[in-house]
Amino acid sequence: MATAMKKFTNNFQAFLERMSLPNHGFNPVSSIKRCKFPHFPVPIAAGPDRILIRDPKHIKGKLRKMKREGLSQFKIVTDFDATLTKSFHDGRKVQASFGILKENLINPELKELIEERYRIYKFDDQNNDLNKIEKTIQMDNWISSTMAKVVESNITIDSLSKLLEEAYVIPRAQLDTFLGLCKDYHIPIYTISAGISNIIAAILDNYVDLNKYPNFHIYANEMLFNEKGDLYNFSVPHIHTFTKDDIFQKNQTYRKNHLLIGDLLHDVLTTKNIQPRFLVSVGYLNYNPGYQVEQVIYDYARKYDIVILTDESLALPELITRYVLDLESEYSLFKYLDDHIVTIDEGKNYLMDAKRKIDEIVKERENQA
């Protein structure tokens, strides 16, 4: 048993090195990497994108310049949860990597305590009277206390594997072709996430063979397991909304042109410490029951170069990448943008309609329960 565990540990450490995850000298988990996800359809049919672009002429100019400077200067920086995966599917909330842990804890009192602390954090996060340093301290405190409670829940490799097997995780359409394109042309992809690295790797490895993707790097919070397979801690420093920029700055390789993909307003700041030469940011404005559509649509349009309102696919990021690689014509990309642009008012109506449909499905399910 000890020999098998040692061999397994060495193999997974090699896997972590390829994935650029922190290596703490322990065996995080190979078994969770092998779990199969019953809710992980391949492929997913996607509807047409609806997009907002605050300044189409300016964005097209940046895209032309990125293409002119070529592949050697191009890299991709992305979030994971609700970015490479969907936010909702068939009216059901898709689980985030940390949510898989938080939402499936066996102890209801522990789950409620974590939810209560999360609500407090969200209040602080939205408090404009707090500066970034104060919010960072609050976030560090919330994550530290939450992770300590998760460790107290006695999670093991086996119990985590069972959680993953029951997880509801839906990738965005074209995830496989997008990642495959980047692999074939050796484009670095930096996934900077406040989620759980072990779980992110497990999800992706069920969709693509990560062993064949040396260009794909994950920086997220790692679960640490001892020789008995018991969770005893999480990696430090913790990665969260307000530390993504520092983590990226310390771990990226220098290429001066970035395609940035995210779903939260803070995600657009991930590369701010690097000051890329040309940056095109793409943001998914996903459904959130707490959003005030009238306000949030303006916030996203101001922060992101391109806002995708449809919770569907990675078609546009892939198309931009193909254009930079000179595999797609300028006409094809720009026609796609022009054909799918909507006005702010059209975007509001679309989001309100999507919200209504999701609310109806949720209500119908609650009535059937």
N, C-alpha and C positions, 0 to 999 in steps of 0.2 A: 504493500500500500504506500509506504513512504517513498519507495523508488518510483512508483507510478506517479505520485504527486509531484516529486521533484522533476521528473521528465515533463509532466504537464505544465509545471510552473515555468520551466525554461522555454517551452514552446510558446506559452502565452506572453512571456516577456519579450520574445522575438516579435510576436504579433504587435505588442504595444509599441515597440521601437519603430516598426514599419508605419504604424498609425500616428506616430509622434505624440503618444499619450505620456503623461508623467510615469516614470518607472520608480516605484518606491521599494523594490526588492521583495515584493510579496506577490502572491498569485491572485489577482482580482477575480477572474472567473473565466474559464473557457467554456463551461457548460452553458452559460447564458447566451454565449455567442452562437450556439447551435440550436437554440429554441426555434420552433416553427410558429409562425403567427397565422392563426386561422382566419383573421380578418385582413389579410395582406394581399389584396387582389392584384393580379398581373395579367394584362395591363388594365388601366382604368380609362374608360371613355371620358373625354373632357369636352366641355362646351367651349365656345369661342370666348376669348379674353375681352374684357371691357377695361380700358385703361384711361388714366388721366395723365397728361403731361403738361406741366405748367408753362414750359417754353419749348415747343417742338423744334423750332429753328436752332436754338442753342444746343439742345440735346443731340440733334443730328450732326451738328458741327463737332461736338466732342466725340461722337462715335466715329466720324471720319478721321479725326486726329488719332484716336486709339488704333484704328485699323492701319493708318499710315506708319505708325511706329512698330506695329507687328507683334507677332507671337512672343518674342523674347522679352517684351516688356509688359506682358499681360498676365494677370492672375485674378482669381475669384475669391471673394471673402463672403461667407454666408453664415446665417444662423441655421439652426436645425429644426426645432419644434415649430410647427405651423409655418415653416418656410420650405424645407425640403419635404415635409409631411403636410397633409391638409389640416385645416382647423376644424371643419365639420364635414361629415359625410352622411348622406341620407338622413339629415336632420339630427344626427348624433354627434356629440363632441368627441373629436379624436384626442386620444390621450397624449400628453407630453411625456418626455422621458422621466422627469421628476414626478409628474403626476401619476405615473404607473406605480411608483412607490407610495406616494401620499394618499392616493384614492383607494388603495387596496390593503391598507394596514388592517390587521385583524382586530386590534384593540380600538373600539369605538371612542373611548375617552381620549386616547392618544390622537386619534384622527381629528377629533373636535378641537383639541388643544392646538394642533398644528394649523387648522383652519382659522382659529381665532387669531393666532399670531400673524397669519398671512393677511387677514383683514386689517390688522393694525399697520402692517408694513405698507399695504396698498394706500392707506390713508396718508402715511408719511411720504410715500413716493409721489403722491399727487399734491403735496403741500408745497406751494410755491414760495413759502416763507423759509424753507430749508434750502441751503446751497448743496452743491454736489458732495462736498466733504461730509456734511451732516447726513445726507441721504446714504452715502457709502457706508458710514458707521452704522446707521440703522439697518441697512441691508446685511452687513456683516453679522450684526447681532442676531438678526432674524434667521439667516442661513445657519449660523453656528448652533443656535438653540434648536432649530428644526432638525438638523442633521444629528445632533446629540439624541434627540427623541427617537429618530429613526433607528439609531444604533441600539437604543434601549428596547426596541421592538423585537429583538432577537432574530433578525433576518439571517438566513443562511443561503448558501449557493442553491440548495434544493428548493427552498421556499421562494427565492427570487425567480428561479426557472419556471415555477408554477405560475407566478404572477405574470411573467412574460408570455406564457402560453395562452393566458386569458386576456391579454392586452388588446385594446382596440386601436390599432395603428394603421393609418392609410397613407401611403406615399403619394406625392403629387405625380400626375401622369408625366411621362417622359423623364422620370428620374434616372432610369437605367441608361437611356440614350444620352442624356446630358452628362452623366458621370463617365460613360464610355467614351464620349467625344473628348472630354478633358484628359482621360487616361491616354488615349491614342496620340494626343498631341502634347503630352507632358505639361499640361497647364496646372500649376499648383492650385489646389482648393483648400482654403483654410476655413474649417467649421469651428466658429467660436460660439460656444453655447453655455448657458447657465444651467443646462440639464446635467444628466449623468452619462459620463463617457462610456461606461461599460454597456449601458442599455442602448445608447446610440449606436455603438459598434454592433451590438446584437441585432438591432433592427436592420441596419444597412446590410449586414452580412447575410441576412435572409433574402436580400434582393440582388446584391452583387457580391462577387467574391473579393472581399477587401484585400486578400493577399496579393491580388493582381493590380492594386491601385496604390502604388508608392507615392503618387502625387497628392493623395487625399490625407489631410491632416486634421485630427480632432483635438480641440482643447476644451475640456469640460471638467466637471467635478467627478472624480474617480472614487468608486466604492472600494475599500480595502478589506480584504478577507484574510484571516489567519490560516494556518496549516490545516485546521479542522474544518475550514469552510464557513466560519462564522464572520459576519460583518463586525469589525471592531472600530472602524473610523472612516473618514473621508479625507481625500487629499487636501492639502493647503498649498498656496492660498486659495480661498474659495473664488470661483468664477461666477460673476453675476452681472447684472445690467451695467453697473457703474465701474466694473473692472475689465470689461471686454477690450477697451482701447489699450490698456496697459499690457494685457496678455498678448494681444496681437503684435504690439510694438516689439515685445521681447522675443517673439518666436517666428516672425515672418522672415522670408528671404526677400531681398530687394528686387522688386519689379515695380516700375513707377506708375503703371496704369491698372486701375482696379474696376472690376464689376462687383458691386456690393449688393447683396440680396438679404432682406430681412422682413420682419413682420411687425416689429414694435418701433415706435418713434425713436427710442434710444439706439436701436441697431445701426442707424445711419451714422452714428458717431464712432463706430468701431475702428475706423481707419484714421481718425482725426489727428492722432499723434504722429502719423507718418507723412501727412501732407502729400498724397499722390499727385502726380503731374496731371493726369486726367482720371476722373472718377465719375462713373455712371451708377447711380443708386436706383435699385428696383425694390419697391416695398409692396407687400401683400397686405391690403386692408381687409383683414378677416372679420367675420361676424363676432361681436362680443355683446352680450345682453346689457352690459353696463355702458356701452358707448352712446353718446348723443350724436347721431349721424350728422346733424347740421354743423356741429363743430369739428368733429374728428376728420371729416373729409377734407376740410380746409387745412387742418394741421398736417395731414399726410401729404397733401399737394404742395405745401410749403417746404416740407423736410426732404421728400424724395423727388428725384428727377422724374421717375415713372412710377405711378401707383397702379397696381393691378387689383381690380375690385372683385374679380372672379376667383373663388377658392378652388381652382381646378388644377392647373398644370405648370410645368417649367418650360413651356413652349417658347416664351419670349426670351428668358435668359439663354436658352439653347440657341435661339436664332441670332441673338447678339453675338454669342461666342462664335458661331459659324461665320458670321460676317467679318469679325476680326481676323479669323483664320483664312479669309478669302475663299470660303466654301459656299458663301451665299452672296448674291449680288446686292448692291446698295438699293436697287429698285425693289427687290423682294422684301428686305427689312423695312424700308421706309413705307412701302405700300402696306405692309402688315400694321405698322404703327398708325398710319393714316386711317386705315379701314376700321381699326378697333378703338380709336379715341372717342371718348364721350365727353360731354360738357359736365360741369359741376352739377347742374340741376339734373341731368340725366343720370349721373352717378348717384346722387342722393336718392332718386326714385328707384334705381336698381337696388341699392343697399336696403332701403325700406321694404321693398318687395321681398328681397331675400330674407330679411329679418322676419317678416310676417309668415313666410312659408316655413321657416325653421320653427318658429313659435307654435305654429299650427301642428306640425308633426310632433313636437315635444308634448303639447297638450293632449294630443290624441293618444300618445303612448302612456301618458300618466293616467288617462281615463281607462285604458285597457288593463293597467296594472292592478 
